[in-house]
Amino acid sequence: MRLELTQADVAERIDVATEVYGRLERGGMLPSVQTLLKLCNELNVSSDELLGLTPHSASPRASSVEAPSLPTERPEIRRLLRSMRQLDSSHIKLLGLVAKALLRR
């Protein structure tokens, strides 16, 4: 929430399915060590904090470091980008033409 990321945003950044990230977030499963490290890096928190071993305010990393330099796209832009990544090149080209036409309005 602090970084204004959706579950889909975080899942994409750590290379797991959105459903898997949702289960991790709800405590329905534990992450692998590799996934835990990716989460720590992307969310800029310690593994102890993510695992609930220290309170949020006691984390030295969270209190001494600003939010990481992450893209500041709005959530709807990030959703659009995720959708576009699934398109083939001809559809991406067509979408680019539509975007240019909208900008000329």
N, C-alpha and C positions, 0 to 999 in steps of 0.2 A: 504494500500500500504506500509506503514511504517513497518508493521510486515510481509510483503510478504505473505499474506494470500489471497486465492481466495474467491469468494462469497460462493462457496460450503464449503470451510473450516470453514468460520465464521458461516454459517447456521448450519453445523453439531455441532459446539461447543455450539451454543445457542439453539439447538434442535428445529429448524424450517426448513421447506422445503426451498430448494435453491430458488425457485420461489418467496416465501414469502420474503426471505431476500432481493432478488433483488428489489422487490417493496418497501421495507423499505428503502433501500439505495437510490433509485431514488426519494423518497418522495411521492410515490403513496399511502402509508398508514402509519399510526403511530403505533409504537409498544405498546404492553400492558406494564404495569409497570414492570411486571416480566421479559419480554423480554428486556426491556430497561436496567434493572439492570444487566442482563446477558451480554448484549452488552458492558456496561460500564466496567464490570469486565474483559471480554475477550479482549477488545481493549485497556484497561488501559486509559480510558478517562472519563471525567465527563459527567453527563447527560446534563448539560448546553451546553457543547461543542457539543455533539451528536445532540441536538435539535436546534443547531445554535444560541443559546443565548449568547455565548461568542466566540470571535475569537480563532482560534487554538493556536496561540502563547500566548494568555493571560491565558490559562488554567494552574492553578498552578500545577495540577496533572501531566499534560503532560510535563511541563518544569522541574519538580523536581524529576521525577521518570524515571528510565531507562525503556526500553521496557521489558514487562513481560517475565518471563522465560517460553517460549513456546517451544514445540518440534521444532527442527530445520530440520525436514525432508524436502526434496525437494518437490515441488508441485506434481511432477509425483508419488512420493512415497505416498503422502497423497491421491491422486486419486486412486491409486492401493489399498490402505487400505480400502477406502470407498467401492470399488467394492467387495473386499474380504469379507467384513462384510455381504454381501448379499448371499454368497455361503453357501451351506449346508456342514456339517462336512466331508463328503466323498470327496467333491471337494476341500476343504481346504487341506486335507491330500494329495491329488493328486498334488495340486499346490506346497506344501512343497517338494514333491519328485522332481518335475521339477526344483524348485529353487536349491535344493542340487545338481542335475545333472549339472546345469549351472555353479555352483561354482567350480565344479571339472574340468571344461574345461581348 
